[in-house]
Each structure stands twice: as C-alpha cells, then as structure tokens.
C-alpha cells in the first residue's frame, strides 16, 4: 500500500467516525405545554369576590384581644 492510499483510508475513517454518530445524537425538545384554561368565568363589571384572609393564621386577631400579628 502506498502512503497516499493509507492517508486516504485514514481521512475517510476519520470523516466517517465524526459524521456517523451525528444521526444518533440528535437534540430534541419537549412539545410545548397546552395553554391553561380558566377555572371560573370572568367577573362582571363591578362584581367582587371575597377570598377571605390571605395571610396570617386564619383567625381574626380580635379573638385574642391583640391588635395585630
């Protein structure tokens, strides 16, 4: 075998070693999540909803005879 032939085989082997795995290592992303749907209908103009105490112990501080928590 001549050196030119050996170099050609080495170059082809290197190219094949670098290109062949590219078909296996494809990157992919998960599909996007579906858009969330509202649980309740929107409020009418001027309508309010009481949601109760949002912070604290859930018991009014007046029950303990103190001013604030």
C-alpha positions as CSV (number, residue, x, y, z in Angstrom):
1,X,0.0,0.0,0.0
2,X,1.3,3.4,-0.8
3,X,1.3,6.3,1.7
4,X,-1.2,8.2,-0.4
5,X,-3.6,5.3,-0.2
6,X,-3.1,4.9,3.6
7,X,-3.7,8.6,4.1
8,X,-6.9,8.4,2.1
9,X,-8.2,5.5,4.2
10,X,-7.2,7.4,7.4
11,X,-9.1,10.5,6.2
12,X,-12.2,8.6,5.2
13,X,-12.1,6.7,8.5
14,X,-11.8,9.9,10.5
15,X,-14.6,11.6,8.5
16,X,-16.9,8.5,9.0
17,X,-16.1,8.4,12.7
18,X,-17.1,12.1,13.0
19,X,-20.1,12.1,10.8
20,X,-21.8,8.7,11.5
21,X,-22.7,9.4,15.2
22,X,-24.5,12.7,14.2
23,X,-27.6,10.7,13.2
24,X,-27.8,9.1,16.7
25,X,-27.2,12.3,18.8
26,X,-30.0,14.4,17.6
27,X,-31.2,17.0,20.0
28,X,-34.9,17.4,20.5
29,X,-37.2,19.5,22.8
30,X,-40.4,18.5,24.5
31,X,-43.5,19.8,22.9
32,X,-45.0,23.0,24.4
33,X,-47.5,22.6,27.2
34,X,-51.1,23.3,26.3
35,X,-52.4,26.7,27.2
36,X,-54.1,26.7,30.6
37,X,-57.9,27.1,30.6
38,X,-59.7,29.4,33.1
39,X,-61.4,27.6,36.0
40,X,-64.2,30.2,36.5
41,X,-65.8,32.7,34.3
42,X,-64.6,36.4,34.4
43,X,-66.3,38.7,36.8
44,X,-69.0,41.0,35.7
45,X,-68.2,44.8,35.8
46,X,-68.4,45.9,39.4
47,X,-68.6,42.3,40.8
48,X,-66.3,41.5,43.6
49,X,-65.4,38.2,45.2
50,X,-64.4,37.8,48.8
51,X,-61.5,35.4,49.1
52,X,-61.1,35.6,52.9
53,X,-57.9,36.1,54.8
54,X,-54.9,35.6,52.6
55,X,-52.1,36.0,55.1
56,X,-51.9,35.2,58.8
57,X,-53.2,32.4,61.0
58,X,-56.8,32.4,59.6
59,X,-58.2,33.5,62.9
60,X,-59.0,37.2,63.4
61,X,-56.7,38.9,65.8
62,X,-59.6,40.4,67.7
63,X,-60.3,36.9,69.1
64,X,-57.1,37.1,71.0
65,X,-57.5,40.7,72.2
66,X,-54.5,41.9,70.4
67,X,-54.1,44.5,67.6
68,X,-52.1,42.8,65.0
69,X,-50.0,39.7,64.4
